[in-house]
Amino acid sequence: MKIPKDKVVKVTGRGRNARTYAQLHFLIYCAEQISPEFHFDVIDVFIDNHILQNRDDGGEHFKELNRVIDLYLPERENKSSNVSVYIQCAKLLKSKIFTIQEIAKCDDCNIWNSKFATSSRLKIRDEYENKLISFLEMGLIRDYEHLKELIGKL
């Protein structure tokens, strides 16, 4: 079975902003060809530490948090657009998990896919989002200002 090249390696953007992504099996194979140490490092980062799973979980739970904001955040439920609330929550969560210097160094990229997004930080993001989802569903958050206050206390 032949696998299309764009399923194995994908390049997005151009020039300085170009990013290259590889399918995990291919990445492990390439690491094995480079050196046994690098092979073990890749397995440790991507498989043992579940970095991709933690990143994907955090992304999915952020989408769920946005949906729950639409449904349960007092004074914001059923609004035609809560995009500004989603963006503000994302910025507040980001500032809780990363340093100001890291955020500044990654100003032109998605920090959740950067070298600063360790498995433990991605796991914290997921935990914070799950807590906020639960708080909103239980009706514990009074309003948008209270939501921002709670994010600050996480």
C-alpha positions in Angstrom: 0.0 0.0 0.0 1.4 3.3 -1.0 0.9 6.2 1.4 0.6 9.7 -0.2 3.5 12.0 0.5 1.3 14.7 2.0 0.1 12.1 4.6 3.7 11.5 5.7 5.3 15.0 5.6 3.4 18.3 5.4 4.9 21.7 4.9 2.8 24.8 5.7 3.7 28.4 5.1 6.6 29.8 3.2 10.0 31.2 4.0 10.7 32.0 7.6 7.1 31.1 8.5 7.3 27.6 7.0 6.6 24.7 9.3 7.2 21.0 8.6 5.2 18.3 10.2 5.8 14.5 9.9 3.7 11.5 10.6 4.8 9.9 13.9 5.8 6.6 12.4 8.0 8.3 9.8 9.5 10.6 12.5 10.5 7.5 14.6 11.9 5.8 11.6 14.1 8.8 10.7 15.2 9.2 14.3 16.3 5.5 14.3 18.3 6.1 11.1 20.1 9.1 12.7 21.2 7.5 16.0 19.9 5.2 18.7 20.0 8.0 21.2 17.9 10.3 19.0 15.5 7.4 18.4 15.0 6.9 22.2 14.6 10.7 22.7 11.9 10.8 20.0 10.1 7.9 21.6 10.4 9.4 25.0 9.0 12.8 24.0 6.2 11.7 21.6 5.1 8.3 23.0 6.2 8.0 26.7 5.3 11.6 27.6 2.2 11.6 25.4 3.0 15.1 24.1 0.8 14.8 21.0 -2.1 13.3 23.0 -1.9 16.1 25.6 -1.8 18.7 22.8 -4.8 17.3 21.0 -6.7 16.8 24.3 -6.1 20.5 25.2 -7.2 21.6 21.8 -10.4 19.6 22.0 -11.2 20.7 25.5 -10.6 24.4 24.5 -13.3 23.9 21.8 -15.5 22.3 24.4 -14.8 25.3 26.8 -16.0 27.7 24.0 -19.2 25.7 23.5 -19.8 25.7 27.3 -19.2 29.4 27.5 -21.9 29.8 24.8 -24.3 27.7 26.8 -23.6 28.5 30.5 -21.7 31.8 31.0 -24.3 34.1 32.6 -25.0 37.2 30.5 -23.2 35.6 27.5 -25.3 32.5 26.8 -26.9 32.5 23.4 -25.0 35.6 22.3 -24.4 35.7 18.5 -20.7 35.8 19.1 -18.4 35.2 22.1 -15.2 35.1 20.1 -13.7 37.9 22.2 -14.4 35.9 25.3 -12.7 32.8 23.8 -9.7 34.8 22.8 -9.4 36.4 26.2 -9.7 33.0 28.0 -7.0 31.6 25.7 -4.7 34.5 26.5 -5.2 34.2 30.2 -4.6 30.5 30.1 -1.5 31.0 28.0 -0.2 33.6 30.5 -0.8 31.1 33.4 1.2 28.3 31.7 4.1 30.1 29.9 6.4 32.9 31.0 6.2 36.4 29.4 9.6 35.7 27.8 8.4 32.5 26.2 5.3 34.1 24.9 7.3 37.0 23.4 9.7 34.5 21.7 6.8 32.7 20.2 4.9 35.9 19.2 4.6 34.8 15.5 3.7 31.1 16.2 1.2 29.0 18.0 2.8 28.5 21.4 0.9 25.2 21.9 2.9 23.7 19.0 6.2 25.3 20.0 9.3 24.1 21.8 7.9 25.6 25.0 4.8 23.3 25.0 6.2 20.5 27.0 4.0 17.5 27.9 3.5 18.7 31.4 2.4 22.2 30.3 0.0 20.7 27.8 -1.4 18.5 30.5 -1.9 21.6 32.8 -3.7 23.3 30.0 -6.0 20.4 29.7 -6.6 20.2 33.4 -7.4 23.9 33.6 -9.8 23.8 30.7 -11.6 20.7 32.2 -12.0 22.6 35.6 -13.4 25.6 33.8 -15.8 23.5 31.9 -17.0 21.8 35.1 -17.4 25.2 36.9 -19.5 26.6 34.1 -21.7 23.5 33.8 -22.3 23.5 37.5 -23.3 27.2 37.5 -20.5 28.2 39.8 -19.3 31.1 37.6 -21.3 34.3 38.1 -20.2 36.3 35.0 -17.4 37.0 32.6 -15.4 39.0 35.1 -15.7 36.1 37.6 -14.5 33.7 34.9 -11.4 35.8 34.3 -10.8 35.9 38.1 -11.0 32.2 38.4 -8.6 31.6 35.5 -6.2 33.9 37.4 -6.5 31.7 40.5 -6.0 28.3 38.8 
